[in-house]
Amino acid sequence: MTTFDDRERAFEAKYARDEDMLFRVTARRNRLVGQWAAAKMALTPEETDAYAKAVVQADFEESGDEDVIRKVLGDLLAAGIEVDDADVRRALVEQAVEARRQLMEVK
């Protein structure tokens, strides 16, 4: 019986680590997407930092990426930047790769 208990604890620990890593990658990705959008809007370094934090916060509105896409796309269009939904989604994918790379370097 202890073998099964050990195995169950190992699976639970792995699940917790995987979920933590997913959360960290998503938060880092959103910050990077915020920086990408801020660069397009030519924000100052202080504004860029604040905007990147706002993008990370936007992800807590609902599950999935739609809340982040809506925020970034809306802000870019409001600033007169010509982008579409596909551009923002492409940035999300590219920055997810970069976020994972950055987090793997830290470990």
N, C-alpha and C positions, 0 to 999 in steps of 0.2 A: 504494500500500500504506500510506503514512503517514496518509492520510485515514481508513482503517479503524482504524488503531492509535489515532489521536487520538479517534475516535468511541468506541472501546472504553474508553479511559481516562476519557473524559467520563462514560460510563454507569457505570463502576465508581465514580467519584468521587460521582456522584449517588446511587448505591445506598448507599454508605457514609454520606453525609450523611443520607439518609432513615432508615437504620437507627439512626443516632445520635439523630436527633430522636424517633423512635418510642420508643427506650429512655428518653430524658429525659422525654417526655410520660407514659409509663407510670409511671415512678418518681415524678414530681410528682403524678400522679393518685392513686397509692397513698398518698402522704403526706397528700394532701387528704382521702381517704376515712378514713384513720386519725384525722385531726383531727375529721372529722364524727362518727365513732363515739365518740371521746373526749368530745366535747361532749355527746353523748347519755348517756354514762356519768358526766358531771359530774366529770371528772378535773381535777386541778390543772394549771397550765401546764407544770410539769416533767414530770408524768406524761403529759400530752398529747404533748409532744415525744418522750418515750421510746416511747410507744405508736405514734406515727406512724412512727418509725424501725423498730419491730418489724413493722409492716404492710408497709413497703417490703421488709424482709428476708424476710418470708413469701413474697413473690412469686418468690423464687429456688428454692423447693422443687420446683416442677414448672412446665412450660410452661402458658400460659393463665392465666385469672383464677380458676380454681376454688380454688387455695390461698389466695388473698387473701379470697375470699368465705367460705370455710370458717372462716378465722381470725376475721374481723370478725363474722360471724354467730354463731359460737360464743362469742366474748367478750361480745357484746351480750346474748345469751340468758343467759349465766352471770351477768351483772350485773343480770338481771331486767328488761331492756328488751324490750318487745314489738315485735319486728321479724320479718320473714320474708325469705326468699331474694330475693323481688322488690324489697323495699326496698333491700337491699344492692346488687343489680344496678343499680337506678335511680340510686343514689348513685355507682356506678362510672361510669355514662354521664354524669351531670351533672358530676362532678369531672373527667372526661376533657376535656370542653369547656372547663372553667375552666383546667385545666392547659395546654392548647394555647394558650388566650388569654394566660395569663401568660408562657409562653415566647415567644410572638410579640411581646409588648410589650418583652421584654428585647432582642430582636434589633434 
